[in-house]
């Protein structure tokens, strides 16, 4: 495992070095890091990972090296932020804002998984028992799923009002379509809107389906109507991978957005009107969207942890997963 992670580290460090020398901006959010600085930051993370993996290969996974691997895992996770947004735009035929930035998100996400896997690889390998029976999550975790579902109702209603041509927050459906087209929406996106189906609302519905699959027994076994897979166990990575990506993106994005909305509500910061007629309209839409993302993202985090614990394999009374 450490050799695979070392290979990724060398690729990631080289990618950062090329971007630094070319002055490519990898973290455009807020402009905290300039083009060259962002490339050097990626190079530093890749170099740290490479040195750590080399030391692991030579000296074994000592406590200090395990700590460094978890540090690389955390830094890579931060660098992978907004990977979900890239995936969504590509799903609907839109181009990403920056291919270099999107590549950085993807590479960082791979590094997050590899670093975590390497940090856990020294655990004793004991014979595994059969996977536990499908089970429902505890009641508090299901209540979190309900909260994540209900949080999306105002968001879905707002989006559908626009998709049906109605007016909300001073913006009509026709105006919203013009704004979407001006912002580079793809033909698929605009076609769905013309049919009265908002793409983000459809994604929200898929997100709610994923959330309930994490907390209900049917999320652990393929249903009867699936050919060749009927009754088989769902691989753990299948729901956990999108759950972790979604939680890592939506939870911090939504929480920070809610914080900004609170500051704007009490007039500590100024809310720009943007495409809306007034700042109050923009603030209303911000509250609806950010609250949905924050609550759903946190619920997804709770559901993913519950799914992980309920589906892990037990051997001789010791967790070997």
FENPE-V602416 format. One record per run of one state. SS is the DSSP state (A for helix, B for strand, O for the rest). FROM is the first residue (numbers start at 1). TO is the last residue. If there is no record, write none. Layout:
BEGIN
ss = <SS:SS>
from = <FROM:FROM>
to = <TO:TO>
END
This chain:
BEGIN
ss = <O:A:O:A:O:A:O:A:O:A:O:A:O:B:O:B:A:O:A:O:A:O:A:O:B:O:B:O:A:O:A:O:B:O:B:O>
from = <1:2:23:35:60:63:80:83:92:99:121:139:164:167:169:171:173:183:187:195:199:216:217:220:221:222:233:234:236:266:279:312:314:316:318:320>
to = <1:22:34:59:62:79:82:91:98:120:138:163:166:168:170:172:182:186:194:198:215:216:219:220:221:232:233:235:265:278:311:313:315:317:319:321>
END
